[in-house]
Structure formats: structure tokens, C-alpha cells
Amino acid sequence: MRVNPLLAGLTVLLLPIALTACGWAVAAPAPTALPGGAPDRTYAVGVRTLDLGRGTARPLPVTVWYPARNDASAGPAADGRTRPSRNAAMPPGRFPLVLFSHGLHSLPEMHAQLTSRWAAAGFVVAAPAYPHTNRRTARFDRGDVRRQPADAWQVIQQVSRLDRLAGDRFAGHLAVTRIAAVGHSAGGYTTAGLFAPGHSEWLRGGIVIAGGGMAGSPFAGPAAPLLFVHGDADRVVPVSTGRNAYRRVPWPKAFLTLTGQGHGEYLTPGQPGFDQTMGATTDFLRWTLYGDSEARRQLPAAATAPGVTEFADQLD
């Protein structure tokens, strides 16, 4: 389904938010090493849905896009038009986990043009529909964004446990010590909130798209590179909000500016800036989660198009 992301987050949380930091651990983690850097191939894409709620008061249906075997049971590699397979097995190897957070009045599937492409590049992408900010909720509450980082940790923990669940299609395939978080609009605030004091060292990087930092919640804890993506004509979350959050980050960081763009039209395939956004975010994930030095080297070129984007980084 091709949906203009400008409509996916018509409003965003602009009020101060207080966050309680969440700790997280999984017993007997998978090996941390991933051989050979990021995959040099494009995978078919599988999709599954999970119910990972925090009790009956906080249901968390989660859609997961993941690398799939290139056989008759799997859908074609993601190209923005194909439908991923719901019955596909995973290929050999372990794949990092990416947690994706949607904006207000949105849903995970409305961002499939992003999540499926990351899955095709070698990442398991888990996207919860947050209880009181998703498009279908019966009781919308924008203030509930302050609780979403805890929801996100719940999803990370529960999906990671599938790596050791005998018979599960993810068993033995998740690099549970290599995790990143990405979010758009209010989901960007949720993402920023994960990098609060006490966050796990397994959270190795984050991407904040058209969002900002959680008020009252500093970026602290183990260093994790952050990439900010923002249109400089955004009327929902002004680019100054993103830049203020960027300045507060004490770790390696980068800022991708979409020239003349608003709140998210650059997230739609075929729109100006889409290729640069996908190139930059994918290379960033390859670098932070696979340790791919070539992806780090390529990142500025992937992000930059004269008259379309500007890229600045302090990653070294």
C-alpha cells in the first residue's frame, strides 16, 4: 500500500514529555560477532505478525519484516510494489534487529516502503502499533507517547527471545546484541526516548525522522551513533526541533536535511529525497549494526544530492 507519509502523522506531540528509563536484558545472548560485514545481496522479504502486549491495557500488535529465503515460498525482494510472503523461512545466518516506531494516527504498514527495503538489505524490522496513538485506536491519547519507549523495549525483548524458541522461524537467526531504533514524527520522539540513561549497550544506533528529543530525558548511557532526518520546511515538527535534539547528542551523530521538504513526503518512493533517505538510513544501519566500514565511507555520498539534500556529520 502506497501512502503519503505526510498524512501518516498529521499531528505530533509537541508538549514536554517525561520518560522513565527502562532497563533490559536477555539471558544467554547470541554471539556478538557477525562475519564479513553487511550482506552484499538483496533478500526476498517475509512478514509475520505478533501479539506482544504489556498486559490487556497495552496491546501491542507487531508487524515484522525480515530477510527470507529466495525460493518459491518467498515473495520477491522489496521494490515498493511487491507483497512480502507470510510463509517464508529465513536464510542461514544471524540478522540485526531494528525497532520501527510510527507517528500519531499512523500504522506500521503505512511505512512498508521503508521497512521492507531495510529487511531486503538484511535487517529484521519489528514495528508495533502503539496502543493509544495508532490510526485504529478507540481511545487516542497523544500524551501516551511518553509511555511508548517502554512499549518499544517490550517488543525488543520479546522478539529477541524468539531467537531461542525451538521451532520458531527466527530461532538461531537473530543477532540480539545488535539492535537499532528508527521512528518517524512522534515515533521519532519515541526513538529518542530509548537513548535515555540506563539503555542497553546492545542498542547500537538510532534514526530520528522528523522528530526531536524527549523533554526531560537526556541522551545518556552507552554511546550510540544517531542519525537525524528532517525536512527544512516541516510545519508539523520544525527542523529547529530536530537540530536542537541533534546538538544535545554527546555521541557520533549526523543530520540529513531535505531541502524545501515538509513532514515526510520524502518517505514516498519516487519523491525527491526518497533515494537519498533510503541510501543514508540503510548505510547507517549497515555501519552501526554490521560494523561495515565501507557503508560508513559511502554514507555521505548516498545522502547527498545537490539541491535536494544536505548532509553534515560528526561520526568520527
LUMDREN-609956 format. One record per atom (N, C-alpha, C): y, x, z. Coordinates in steps of 0.05 Angstrom, whole numbers, padded with zeros to 5 digits, always signed. Atoms other than C-alpha are relative to their C-alpha. Layout:
! residues N
YXZ ...
//
This chain:
! residues 316
-00024+00017+00000 +00000+00000+00000 +00025+00018+00000 -00024-00016+00002 +00066+00030-00021 +00024-00016+00012 -00022+00013-00015 +00121+00011+00028 +00022+00020+00004 -00023-00018-00005 +00191+00040+00031 +00003+00004+00030 -00002-00005-00029 +00193+00074+00099 +00027-00007+00012 -00026+00008-00011 +00266+00056+00105 -00002-00027+00014 +00004+00026-00012 +00240-00014+00122 -00019+00002+00024 +00020-00002-00020 +00187+00013+00169 +00011+00003+00028 -00012-00003-00026 +00235+00028+00225 +00029-00010-00001 -00026+00011+00004 +00294-00020+00218 +00019+00007+00022 -00017-00008-00023 +00319-00002+00287 -00015+00022+00014 +00012-00022-00015 +00306+00057+00332 +00011+00001+00028 -00009-00002-00028 +00311+00070+00406 +00022+00020+00002 -00023-00018-00003 +00380+00099+00419 +00008+00002+00029 -00007-00001-00028 +00381+00087+00494 -00013+00023+00014 +00013-00022-00014 +00366+00142+00544 -00028-00008+00009 +00028+00005-00007 +00292+00147+00559 -00009+00020+00021 +00012-00018-00020 +00257+00176+00620 -00029+00002-00006 +00028-00005+00007 +00189+00207+00609 -00013+00013+00024 +00016-00013-00019 +00136+00224+00659 -00020+00017-00016 +00017-00018+00015 +00099+00285+00633 -00029-00006+00006 +00028+00006-00003 +00025+00276+00622 -00017+00025-00003 +00019-00022+00003 -00029+00328+00634 -00024-00009-00016 +00024+00007+00016 -00092+00331+00591 -00019+00023-00001 +00020-00021+00003 -00156+00368+00589 -00026-00013-00010 +00026+00009+00008 -00224+00362+00556 -00020+00021+00008 +00019-00019-00009 -00285+00395+00585 -00014+00013-00024 +00015-00014+00020 -00323+00447+00544 +00012-00002-00028 -00013+00003+00026 -00274+00454+00486 -00015+00014-00022 +00012-00012+00024 -00295+00471+00416 +00012+00028-00003 -00011-00027+00004 -00284+00544+00394 +00028-00002-00012 -00028+00001+00009 -00211+00560+00381 +00003+00013-00027 -00004-00014+00025 -00222+00604+00320 -00008-00017-00024 +00007+00013+00026 -00221+00574+00250 +00000+00022-00021 +00002-00023+00018 -00246+00624+00199 +00015-00003-00026 -00011-00001+00028 -00206+00643+00137 +00025-00015-00005 -00025+00014+00005 -00142+00604+00148 -00005-00028-00010 +00002+00028+00009 -00127+00536+00118 -00017-00002-00025 +00017+00003+00024 -00174+00507+00065 +00017+00003-00025 -00014-00004+00026 -00156+00524-00007 -00009-00021-00020 +00009+00022+00016 -00183+00458-00033 +00012-00026+00009 -00009+00027-00007 -00165+00384-00034 -00025-00017+00005 +00023+00016-00007 -00214+00338+00001 +00003-00029-00008 -00001+00029+00000 -00233+00267-00011 +00008-00009+00028 -00011+00009-00026 -00206+00223+00045 -00017-00024+00010 +00013+00022-00013 -00245+00179+00093 +00019-00013+00020 -00017+00014-00020 -00215+00128+00141 -00018-00016+00018 +00014+00017-00020 -00240+00094+00204 +00020-00011+00019 -00017+00011-00021 -00211+00051+00258 -00014+00001+00027 +00011-00003-00027 -00220+00059+00333 +00017-00017+00018 -00015+00015-00021 -00200+00018+00394 +00000+00018+00025 -00002-00020-00021 -00174+00067+00446 +00021-00007+00020 -00020+00009-00018 -00132+00026+00493 +00000+00011+00028 -00003-00008-00028 -00106+00043+00562 -00003-00025+00017 +00004+00026-00014 -00136-00020+00592 +00009-00023-00017 -00006+00024+00016 -00125-00091+00569 +00030-00004-00004 -00029+00003+00002 -00049-00086+00580 +00011+00017-00022 -00010-00018+00020 -00042-00030+00529 -00021+00005-00021 +00019-00004+00022 -00087-00040+00469 +00011+00021-00019 -00008-00021+00018 -00087+00019+00421 -00019+00002-00023 +00016-00004+00025 -00120+00006+00354 +00010+00025-00015 -00007-00026+00012 -00121+00073+00319 -00013+00002-00028 +00011-00006+00026 -00129+00088+00245 -00001+00030-00003 +00004-00029+00003 -00158+00157+00229 -00006+00005-00029 +00005-00011+00027 -00153+00191+00161 -00012+00028+00004 +00013-00025-00004 -00199+00251+00154 -00012+00011-00025 +00013-00012+00024 -00228+00301+00104 -00028-00011-00003 +00026+00012+00005 -00290+00272+00072 -00015+00016-00021 +00016-00013+00021 -00347+00298+00030 +00007-00011-00028 -00005+00008+00028 -00335+00296-00045 -00026-00009-00013 +00025+00010+00012 -00395+00253-00062 +00005-00030-00006 -00003+00027+00008 -00408+00182-00084 +00009-00019+00022 -00008+00018-00022 -00395+00153-00015 +00030+00003+00007 -00028-00005-00008 -00324+00182-00010 +00019-00008-00022 -00021+00006+00019 -00260+00159-00043 +00011+00026-00011 -00012-00024+00012 -00222+00206-00089 +00021+00012+00019 -00020-00013-00016 -00173+00256-00060 +00026-00017-00001 -00024+00016-00002 -00108+00224-00037 +00020+00007-00021 -00021-00004+00019 -00057+00215-00092 +00021-00022+00001 -00020+00022-00003 -00016+00156-00066 -00009-00026-00013 +00009+00024+00013 -00056+00106-00107 -00028-00008+00008 +00028+00006-00005 -00129+00111-00086 -00004-00010+00029 +00007+00010-00026 -00161+00076-00027 -00021+00018+00013 +00020-00017-00013 -00197+00123+00022 -00025-00016+00007 +00025+00012-00006 -00270+00108+00036 -00003-00005+00030 +00006+00006-00028 -00291+00075+00102 -00028+00008+00008 +00028-00007-00007 -00362+00102+00099 -00006+00029-00006 +00004-00027+00009 -00352+00175+00083 -00007+00018+00024 +00007-00021-00019 -00384+00233+00121 +00020+00023-00003 -00018-00023+00001 -00344+00295+00138 -00015+00024-00012 +00012-00025+00010 -00356+00362+00103 -00005+00019+00022 +00004-00020-00021 -00380+00423+00141 +00026+00012+00010 -00023-00014-00011 -00331+00458+00186 +00014-00017+00022 -00016+00013-00020 -00281+00441+00240 +00029-00003-00010 -00027+00006+00010 -00213+00409+00226 +00019-00007+00022 -00019+00006-00021 -00150+00406+00268 +00008-00029+00001 -00008+00028-00005 -00124+00341+00297 +00030-00003-00001 -00028+00007+00001 -00056+00311+00280 +00004-00028+00010 -00007+00026-00011 -00028+00253+00321 +00025-00010-00014 -00024+00011+00013 +00020+00209+00280 +00010-00025+00014 -00013+00022-00014 +00069+00161+00313 +00019-00015-00019 -00017+00016+00017 +00102+00104+00275 +00026-00007+00014 -00025+00010-00011 +00172+00076+00284 -00001-00029+00009 -00001+00028-00008 +00195+00009+00310 -00005-00019-00023 +00007+00020+00020 +00169-00052+00273 -00016+00012-00023 +00016-00013+00020 +00121-00008+00235 -00030-00001+00007 +00029-00001-00004 +00045+00004+00229 -00010+00026-00012 +00010-00025+00011 +00002+00065+00216 -00005-00001-00031 +00006+00002+00028 -00020+00040+00147 +00025+00001-00018 -00025-00001+00015 +00053+00037+00125 +00008+00029-00006 -00005-00028+00004 +00052+00113+00127 -00023+00014-00013 +00024-00012+00012 -00013+00124+00089 +00007+00020-00022 -00008-00020+00021 +00025+00161+00034 +00003+00028+00012 -00002-00026-00014 +00035+00216+00086 -00027+00008+00012 +00024-00007-00015 -00027+00213+00129 -00024+00006-00018 +00023-00006+00017 -00077+00211+00072 +00003+00027-00014 -00004-00027+00013 -00045+00272+00039 -00006+00022+00020 +00007-00020-00020 -00050+00311+00104 -00030+00002+00004 +00029+00000-00002 -00123+00290+00110 -00012+00015-00023 +00011-00014+00024 -00136+00314+00039 +00004+00030+00002 -00006-00029-00003 -00106+00381+00059 -00017+00013+00022 +00017-00012-00020 -00156+00390+00116 +00006-00007+00029 -00007+00008-00028 -00130+00352+00178 -00011-00027+00006 +00008+00027-00010 -00157+00294+00219 +00025-00012+00011 -00025+00013-00008 -00098+00247+00227 -00005-00026+00013 +00004+00024-00016 -00101+00195+00282 +00027-00013+00005 -00025+00014-00002 -00047+00142+00282 -00003-00026+00016 +00002+00025-00015 -00043+00089+00338 +00021-00020-00008 -00020+00022+00002 -00008+00022+00331 +00009-00005+00029 -00008+00001-00028 +00033+00024+00395 +00004-00029+00010 +00004+00027-00009 +00026-00038+00439 +00024-00019-00004 -00023+00018+00000 +00098-00065+00440 +00022+00008-00019 -00019-00007+00020 +00133-00032+00382 -00010-00003-00028 +00010+00002+00027 +00087-00044+00323 +00008-00027-00012 -00010+00023+00015 +00103-00096+00270 -00014-00026+00008 +00016+00024-00005 +00048-00145+00292 +00001-00009+00030 +00001+00006-00028 +00061-00145+00367 +00012-00027+00006 -00011+00026-00008 +00072-00212+00400 +00023+00003+00020 -00021-00004-00020 +00118-00181+00452 +00014+00027-00005 -00014-00024+00007 +00165-00130+00422 +00018+00009+00022 -00016-00011-00021 +00199-00083+00471 +00007+00029-00008 -00008-00027+00008 +00239-00024+00445 +00000+00020+00023 +00000-00018-00023 +00243+00005+00515 -00028+00011+00006 +00027-00009-00005 +00167+00013+00514 -00005+00028-00013 +00004-00027+00012 +00177+00077+00473 -00003+00021+00021 +00002-00020-00021 +00184+00114+00539 -00029+00003+00009 +00028-00001-00008 +00110+00098+00552 -00018+00011-00022 +00017-00007+00022 +00085+00119+00484 -00011+00028+00000 +00013-00027-00002 +00076+00194+00498 -00026-00001+00015 +00026+00002-00015 +00023+00174+00549 -00021-00013-00017 +00019+00012+00019 -00009+00129+00497 -00011+00022-00020 +00008-00021+00020 -00009+00188+00448 -00020+00020+00013 +00019-00018-00013 -00043+00233+00499 -00028-00013+00003 +00026+00015-00001 -00096+00179+00509 -00015+00002-00026 +00013-00001+00026 -00110+00178+00435 -00011+00028-00006 +00009-00028+00005 -00114+00254+00430 -00025+00006+00016 +00023-00006-00017 -00162+00257+00489 -00025-00015-00010 +00023+00016+00008 -00207+00201+00465 -00011+00008-00027 +00010-00009+00026 -00211+00224+00393 -00013+00028+00003 +00012-00027-00004 -00225+00296+00416 -00028-00003+00012 +00026+00003-00012 -00284+00271+00457 -00022-00007-00021 +00019+00007+00021 -00317+00246+00393 -00013+00025-00011 +00011-00025+00010 -00329+00319+00375 -00027+00006+00014 +00024-00005-00015 -00384+00319+00428 -00017-00025+00005 +00016+00025-00002 -00411+00249+00419 -00022+00000-00020 +00023-00002+00018 -00480+00254+00390 -00002-00024-00019 +00002+00021+00020 -00487+00215+00326 +00026-00010-00012 -00025+00008+00012 -00413+00205+00314 +00007+00017-00024 -00005-00015+00025 -00388+00225+00245 +00019+00023+00005 -00018-00022-00006 -00336+00270+00278 -00013+00022+00017 +00013-00019-00018 -00386+00306+00323 -00003+00027-00014 +00002-00027+00011 -00381+00381+00312 +00020+00007-00021 -00019-00004+00022 -00323+00374+00263 +00029+00001+00009 -00028+00000-00009 -00260+00372+00307 +00007+00026+00014 -00010-00023-00014 -00221+00434+00327 +00019-00010+00022 -00015+00015-00020 -00199+00402+00392 +00020+00017+00015 -00020-00017-00012 -00158+00462+00415 +00023+00006-00020 -00021-00004+00020 -00114+00458+00352 +00011-00027-00008 -00010+00027+00003 -00071+00396+00355 +00030+00002-00006 -00028+00003+00006 -00003+00376+00327 +00008-00029+00002 -00010+00028-00002 +00041+00314+00334 +00022-00003-00020 -00020+00006+00020 +00083+00282+00280 +00009-00029+00004 -00009+00027-00003 +00127+00220+00283 +00025-00006-00015 -00024+00009+00014 +00180+00180+00245 +00016-00019+00017 -00018+00018-00013 +00241+00147+00276 -00007-00002+00030 +00008+00002-00028 +00221+00120+00345 -00025+00017+00005 +00023-00018-00002 +00156+00157+00332 +00007+00029+00002 -00010-00027-00004 +00197+00220+00327 +00008+00005+00028 -00006-00003-00029 +00223+00208+00397 -00026+00003+00016 +00026-00001-00013 +00151+00196+00419 -00011+00028-00003 +00010-00027+00005 +00131+00262+00387 +00015+00021+00017 -00015-00019-00016 +00188+00300+00421 -00008-00002+00029 +00007+00004-00028 +00167+00269+00487 -00027+00014+00008 +00026-00013-00006 +00098+00302+00482 +00004+00030+00008 -00005-00028-00006 +00130+00371+00488 +00016+00004+00025 -00013+00000-00026 +00153+00359+00559 -00015+00020+00018 +00014-00018-00018 +00136+00404+00619 -00028-00010+00006 +00027+00006-00006 +00062+00407+00631 -00017-00007-00024 +00017+00007+00023 +00039+00394+00560 -00021+00021-00005 +00023-00018+00004 -00027+00425+00539 +00007+00022-00020 -00004-00022+00019 -00027+00493+00505 -00015-00005-00026 +00014+00006+00025 -00073+00462+00454 +00018-00016-00019 -00020+00013+00018 -00012+00423+00427 +00016+00023-00012 -00010-00025+00012 +00009+00477+00378 +00024-00003-00018 -00023+00004+00017 +00064+00445+00337 +00007-00029-00002 -00009+00028+00003 +00105+00383+00323 +00020-00003-00022 -00018+00007+00021 +00144+00349+00268 +00014-00026+00007 -00016+00023-00007 +00201+00302+00285 +00015-00009-00025 -00012+00010+00024 +00222+00259+00225 +00020-00022+00007 -00021+00020-00005 +00288+00221+00231 +00000-00010+00029 +00000+00007-00028 +00284+00223+00306 +00016+00020+00016 -00014-00018-00017 +00310+00260+00366 -00016+00006+00025 +00014-00006-00025 +00292+00285+00436 +00002-00022+00020 +00000+00019-00022 +00274+00242+00495 +00022+00007+00020 -00021-00005-00021 +00334+00235+00542 -00013+00006+00027 +00010-00007-00026 +00320+00268+00608 -00026+00015+00000 +00025-00014+00002 +00258+00303+00582 +00004+00026-00016 -00005-00025+00014 +00268+00377+00565 -00024+00009-00016 +00022-00014+00014 +00227+00416+00515 -00008+00023+00018 +00009-00021-00019 +00186+00459+00562 -00030+00002+00000 +00029-00004+00000 +00117+00486+00574 -00007+00021-00020 +00009-00019+00020 +00075+00528+00527 +00016-00002-00026 -00015+00000+00025 +00114+00549+00465 -00015-00013-00023 +00012+00014+00023 +00100+00505+00404 +00022-00003-00021 -00021+00003+00021 +00139+00510+00338 +00005-00029-00007 -00007+00027+00007 +00176+00447+00319 +00016+00000-00027 -00014+00005+00025 +00200+00423+00250 +00014-00027+00002 -00015+00025+00001 +00255+00371+00245 +00006-00006-00030 -00005+00009+00027 +00263+00330+00181 +00019-00024+00002 -00021+00021-00004 +00326+00287+00173 +00017-00003-00025 -00020+00006+00021 +00370+00254+00120 +00028+00002+00012 -00027-00004-00012 +00443+00273+00129 +00018-00025-00004 -00014+00026+00001 +00464+00201+00111 -00014-00022+00015 +00015+00019-00016 +00418+00168+00161 +00019-00016+00018 -00017+00017-00016 +00454+00108+00192 -00014-00012+00024 +00016+00010-00023 +00398+00090+00240 -00001+00020+00022 -00001-00022-00018 +00389+00156+00274 +00017+00022-00013 -00017-00020+00014 +00448+00202+00255 -00012+00027+00000 +00011-00027+00001 +00430+00272+00233 +00009+00017+00023 -00010-00014-00023 +00472+00297+00291 -00020-00002+00023 +00019+00004-00021 +00419+00268+00338 -00024+00019-00003 +00022-00019+00005 +00364+00308+00305 +00009+00029+00005 -00010-00027-00004 +00407+00371+00305 +00004+00007+00029 -00003-00005-00028 +00423+00363+00378 -00027+00006+00013 +00027-00005-00011 +00349+00359+00394 -00010+00028-00009 +00008-00026+00011 +00336+00419+00349 +00012+00023+00016 -00013-00021-00015 +00387+00461+00388 -00012+00003+00027 +00012-00001-00027 +00351+00444+00453 -00027+00014+00001 +00027-00011+00001 +00284+00472+00430 +00002+00030+00004 -00001-00029-00007 +00272+00541+00461 -00020+00017-00016 +00022-00014+00014 +00214+00559+00414 +00007+00004-00030 -00004-00001+00029 +00207+00576+00340 +00004-00029-00011 -00007+00027+00009 +00237+00518+00300 +00012+00002-00028 -00012+00002+00027 +00261+00495+00232 +00012-00028-00004 -00013+00025+00005 +00305+00440+00204 +00002-00004-00030 -00001+00007+00028 +00296+00407+00136 +00019-00024-00003 -00020+00021+00004 +00357+00366+00114 -00003-00011-00028 +00001+00014+00025 +00351+00314+00059 +00029-00008-00008 -00028+00004+00007 +00418+00314+00024 +00005-00028-00011 -00007+00027+00009 +00450+00245+00017 -00021-00021+00006 +00022+00019-00006 +00387+00211+00044 +00004-00014+00026 -00003+00016-00024 +00381+00157+00096 -00024+00004+00019 +00018-00001-00023 +00328+00139+00147 -00029+00005-00008 +00028-00005+00006 +00265+00151+00107 -00008-00005-00029 +00008+00005+00028 +00267+00136+00032 -00013+00024-00012 +00013-00025+00010 +00246+00209+00021 -00029+00001+00007 +00029+00001-00007 +00178+00190+00051 -00016-00017-00020 +00013+00016+00020 +00162+00148-00010 -00006+00017-00025 +00007-00015+00024 +00124+00181-00068 +00018-00006-00024 -00018+00003+00023 +00169+00192-00128 +00029+00000+00006 -00029+00000-00007 +00234+00190-00089 +00009+00029+00004 -00011-00027-00004 +00280+00251-00085 -00007+00010+00029 +00006-00012-00026 +00257+00297-00029 -00028-00004+00009 +00028+00005-00009 +00186+00270-00023 -00017+00025-00003 +00016-00023+00005 +00154+00331-00054 +00007+00023+00020 -00009-00021-00019 +00195+00378-00010 -00009-00007+00028 +00008+00008-00027 +00180+00338+00053 -00030+00004+00003 +00029-00004-00002 +00105+00338+00038 -00007+00029+00000 +00006-00028+00001 +00105+00411+00019 +00007+00015+00026 -00008-00014-00025 +00143+00433+00081 -00018-00008+00024 +00016+00009-00022 +00104+00390+00130 -00029+00010-00002 +00028-00010+00003 +00036+00410+00101 -00002+00030+00005 +00000-00029-00005 +00053+00484+00101 +00004+00006+00030 -00005-00003-00028 +00079+00477+00172 -00026-00005+00016 +00025+00006-00014 +00014+00445+00195 -00021+00021-00006 +00019-00022+00006 -00027+00498+00158 +00005+00025+00017 -00008-00023-00016 +00012+00552+00194 -00006-00003+00029 +00002+00003-00029 +00013+00523+00264 -00029-00006+00009 +00026+00008-00008 -00058+00495+00265 -00023+00018-00011 +00020-00019+00010 -00097+00543+00220 +00008+00029+00002 -00010-00028-00001 -00055+00605+00232 +00002+00013-00027 -00001-00009+00028 -00045+00611+00157 +00027+00014-00005 -00025-00015+00004 +00007+00666+00146 +00012-00004-00027 -00010+00005+00027 +00012+00651+00072 +00016-00026-00001 -00015+00026-00002 +00033+00579+00088 +00027+00005+00013 -00026-00007-00012 +00087+00607+00134 +00018+00013-00020 -00017-00014+00020 +00112+00652+00078 +00010-00020-00021 -00007+00019+00021 +00112+00594+00028 +00019-00022+00009 -00013+00024-00011 +00146+00544+00074 +00029-00003-00010 -00027+00004+00010 +00219+00557+00055 +00002-00008-00029 +00000+00007+00028 +00205+00553-00019 -00010-00029-00004 +00010+00027+00002 +00164+00490-00010 +00020-00021+00009 -00019+00018-00011 +00220+00458+00029 +00026-00003-00015 -00027-00002+00011 +00279+00476-00015 +00000-00009-00029 -00006+00008+00028 +00305+00442-00078 +00030-00003-00001 -00029+00001+00001 +00378+00454-00097 +00011-00028-00005 -00011+00027+00003 +00419+00390-00089 -00016-00022+00012 +00018+00020-00011 +00361+00354-00056 -00005+00005+00030 +00006-00008-00028 +00344+00392+00008 +00014+00026+00008 -00009-00026-00011 +00370+00447+00053 -00020+00006+00023 +00020-00008-00019 +00324+00487+00098 +00011+00024+00017 -00008-00022-00018 +00341+00530+00159 -00022+00004+00020 +00021-00004-00020 +00292+00563+00206 +00005+00023+00018 +00000-00021-00020 +00285+00605+00267 -00030+00002+00009 +00029+00000-00005 +00209+00611+00262 -00011+00027+00009 +00010-00027-00006 +00203+00686+00272 +00012+00010+00026 
//
